[in-house]
Amino acid sequence: MKYLIATFLLSATLVQAQFIKNNGIQIVNSAELTVNGDWVNDAGTSIKNDGVIATSDSWTNNWTLDVASTGGFVLNYSADKTFTPGGSNFGFLTKQGTGNANI
């Protein structure tokens, strides 16, 4: 019984979703930011990206990507994911991995 409970707890831990939800913090990125979980940036917040944002999960910016942004995104998708940058002004977009990026 002890092993069954340990197995159940381990299984439950492995299937938990990881995500980041930003609902009001203005973000200014000038470094390399790696996101290992779904990202949702709510309305009313903006991102200025002058660095690199690398993600392996869905990226959704529901507000704005600052028009002065010079950085870019690296999408490393192993399965089909969505990418909504919140604007079209960024320096580069690199797609890696076998999954599709639905933009």
C-alpha positions in Angstrom: 0.0 0.0 0.0 2.9 2.4 0.8 4.3 2.0 -2.7 0.9 2.5 -4.3 0.5 5.8 -2.5 4.0 6.9 -3.4 3.4 6.0 -7.1 0.1 8.0 -7.1 1.7 11.0 -5.6 4.6 10.9 -8.1 2.1 10.5 -11.0 0.0 13.4 -9.8 3.1 15.6 -9.5 4.3 14.8 -13.0 1.0 15.9 -14.7 0.6 19.3 -13.1 0.4 22.2 -15.5 2.9 24.9 -15.2 2.0 28.4 -16.4 2.7 32.1 -15.8 -0.1 34.6 -15.8 0.8 38.2 -15.8 -2.1 40.5 -15.0 -0.6 44.0 -14.5 3.2 44.0 -14.4 4.9 45.9 -17.2 7.8 43.8 -18.5 11.0 45.1 -20.0 13.4 42.3 -21.1 17.0 42.9 -22.2 18.4 39.5 -21.4 17.6 35.9 -22.3 14.4 34.8 -20.7 13.4 31.1 -20.8 9.8 30.2 -20.1 9.0 26.6 -19.4 5.2 26.7 -19.2 2.3 28.5 -20.8 2.5 32.3 -20.6 -0.5 34.6 -20.6 -0.1 38.3 -20.5 -3.5 39.9 -19.7 -5.0 43.1 -21.2 -3.6 46.3 -19.7 0.0 45.2 -19.6 2.8 45.5 -22.1 6.1 43.8 -22.9 9.2 45.5 -24.3 11.6 42.8 -25.5 15.1 43.9 -26.4 16.5 40.4 -25.6 15.5 36.8 -26.3 12.4 35.1 -25.0 12.6 31.4 -25.5 9.6 29.2 -24.8 8.6 25.6 -25.1 4.9 26.1 -24.4 2.2 28.5 -25.6 2.8 32.2 -25.5 -0.2 34.6 -25.4 0.2 38.3 -25.1 -3.3 39.7 -24.9 -2.2 43.3 -24.8 0.8 44.9 -26.6 4.3 44.2 -27.6 6.1 47.6 -27.4 6.7 48.9 -31.0 10.3 49.8 -30.0 11.2 46.2 -29.2 14.3 45.0 -31.0 14.6 41.5 -29.4 12.9 38.3 -30.5 11.5 34.9 -29.8 12.7 31.3 -30.0 9.8 28.8 -30.1 11.0 25.3 -29.2 7.8 23.4 -29.6 7.8 19.6 -29.4 4.0 19.6 -30.0 1.6 22.1 -31.6 1.4 25.3 -29.6 0.0 28.8 -30.0 2.1 32.0 -30.3 0.4 35.3 -29.9 3.1 38.0 -29.5 0.8 41.0 -29.1 2.4 42.9 -32.0 4.6 42.5 -35.0 7.6 44.7 -34.1 10.4 42.4 -33.0 13.8 41.6 -34.2 13.5 37.9 -35.0 11.4 34.8 -34.7 13.1 31.4 -34.6 11.1 28.1 -34.7 12.8 25.0 -33.4 11.4 21.6 -32.5 8.9 19.3 -34.3 5.6 21.0 -33.2 3.8 23.7 -35.2 3.5 27.3 -34.1 0.0 28.5 -34.6 0.2 32.3 -34.9 
